[in-house]
Each structure stands twice: as structure tokens, then as C-alpha cells.
């Protein structure tokens, strides 16, 4: 969440940033933050004065009793009791203002960086790079859901029977392709210096608040009501929360973690062609990168993550493009975000396969994730993450773009992991 210092020191800039994100009532929300902060500070200042008066008055009581000034001593005791009673009300006022302030800050998104483009929807995102191999498909090219059926790779109907729509069953070479991609992505991350983590795929509410999934995206997560736990939408949540309430040493930064997990998303409101086949699932596999860094190095960390994801797509021989997201299409928590999309020749559309984001101090402030500098000063870290990569649409693009009359070709980088070079 935004820091009070950030809001009070550059209020107009914060409001402009929130408006760039198309956050409704930005001025009113920030005005309310300032009002609650003033109320909290006023109560705190009066409590400090009361405490000082109590301490000073208490010291005089013993002396007055020794001097035989019993009436004055009793008056001093009465004054101390009066101040303490008044302080109870002040403490309640301060606690309520602090709680209201915290709850309000949870509902206010991160402020985008200056280089984030203006815009309201995905149509306004800026294409910054295109690359990869052009593909030529047979005239009778099929979409991946038809290929999956033809080669017995994925059974969507069986998934519906077992669970419901959006929970496919991979089998045979389809399951082996999934496992190959997971191992390939993890090996590439490890080679780039990331420590592999195997976290829980269920988290508590504190973890959801820490990375910003709560309270904003509550309706998009699967909730285990009895235990008040949530199925993770991404490994970002448990891995980043490793550093909740932690003070790191500057020498430990940047921290680089990667994790393969299943991910669960309700995808409420999704419909139409966007949900065909693997395009949008409720459960899917993903390898995630997470970095914890100091502010002056986070921009470089972000670029290294972008280069890493681009390298994966190049090795998979897929046509891709990189987009810098506009303010209105960015996530609640991101300060800047780049999306990677691969082109599906059979569907004639771009499929998002990764978002690589820098959150600045927004998540770290929620998490209380800090580092101690060489000068022994404690500061908030920057957090970053990105998919490297999400599997469903990668699989869709691999199947569609590599279909031939003889079968589906496997990219060279994946052959050692699959154990076959062609799906027949």
C-alpha cells in the first residue's frame, strides 16, 4: 500500500498517478487519508502530552506527602486519574483512526511510474518489441483444442466430469509436454541464479493482504471457508510472503526465487471465445519469478527479468511481442508492468503468457518487508515478480504453431525434456 510519507510529501503527484490508473474518486480518497492521518496524529500528540503530564505530576506526589501537603498531593493524584481517564478515550480515538486509515489504504492502488502510458483498456497498451519466428501452417490448420483431441493430449470433457469446466486432464504426450515445460522453465531459472522454492498452494488471509490479493480480488480466489484459507492464484503470494515481517541485510539483496505451483483462479465473468480450450482455466501450472531488491537496483532487476522471459520465448521458437501496459490496464499493485504475448496462428490472436511487474514499495509496505543498509538505516524493499512462464497458452501456441502434416513438432530446446521430437 502507499506510504503516508508518499501521500503527504507529494499529494498532487499521487492523485495524478491514481487518475492515470483510472481509480475512481482519487481526490476524495486521498483527502480522506489525510483527514484520518491528521486525526490519528492529533490524538497521538495529545496522548504524548498527557503522558508527560502524568509522569511529571506523579513525581511530585511523593514530595508533597513528605512535606505534609496532603491536600495538594490528593489533588495531584486526582489530576493523574483524570488525565488517565481522558487518555483512554484518546487512545480509542487514535486506534479507530489508525484502523480506518489502514483499511482505506488497502483499497487504494499503487501509483504508476511516469513511463507508464496513459490509457483505459488493453487497446491502449504500447507494443515495445516484437520477435520470434514466423510460422506457416497447413491450410487445414486446427486450433489447439482440436489438436488435443486428435492426438489424445488433453481431455476437456473428462475434466468437466471430474471437476467442471476449466479443469482439463492432460494425458500421454500431453502430460509429458507439461512436465517438460515445467522442468525446462525451472532449469532456466536456476541457471539464471534463482533459488527454487516449493511453497504451499494454500495461504492465509494475512498472506493475501500482504501481496494485495485481498481485499481487492477476494472474489477471484477460491476460499476454503471453514479454515479461512485461500487457494493461490499465483506462486507470487506464498513466495513473496516468505519475507513478510522480515528485516533483511543489504548484502542479501537482490533475493531471487523461483517456484513451480498449480494456480487457481475463479475467472468470474469470463465467457466466449476467450475461454475455449486452454485459453482461460481455473487451474493451471506456472513457474513464477520473485525478486526482493533495494530501490536503486530494482529497475535493473526488472530489466533482467524481462530479458529472462524473452529468452525463454526465443528458445521455444514462438512469435512474441512485449507490451508496456497503460495505467488503466495495469494490476492494482503494480507500479509498472510489461506483458508478453505469443501469437497463435490457428486462432489468429495474441495470447498473454507472462506479466513482469515492479511493485516499488507497495507490497513491501503491506508486508513490512525491509532491509538494513550499511548505515544501519531501515528502509522498505522493492518487490518484483513475473511468470516464466504460465503453461496453458504456451502449450496452446506450441501445438498450433508447430502442427505439420506429419504431426506436431517439438522445439529443439524441449526435446531433451520431452524425450520425443514429434507428437504423432
Protein Blocks (a to p, Z undefined) as FASTA:
>chain_A
ZZfklmmmmmmlmmmmmmmnopghklmmmmmmmmmmmmmmmmmmmmmmmmmmmmmmmmmm
mmmmmnopamlmmmmmmmmmmmmmmmmmmmmmmmmmmmmmmmmmmmpccdddfklccdfb
fklpccfbdedjdddddfkbccfklmmmmnomacfklmmmmnoghiacdehjlmmmmmmm
mmmmmmmmmmnopacddddfbdcfklmmmnopacklmmmpccdfknopacdfbfklmmmm
mmgoiacdfklpccddddddddddfkgoiacjllgojlpcfbdcdddddddddfklmmmm
mmmmmmmmmmmmmmnopacddddddfklpcfklmbdcddddddfklopacdfbdcddekj
mlmmmnopacddfkopacdddddddddddfklmmmmmmmmmgcfkbccddfklmmmnopa
bdZZ
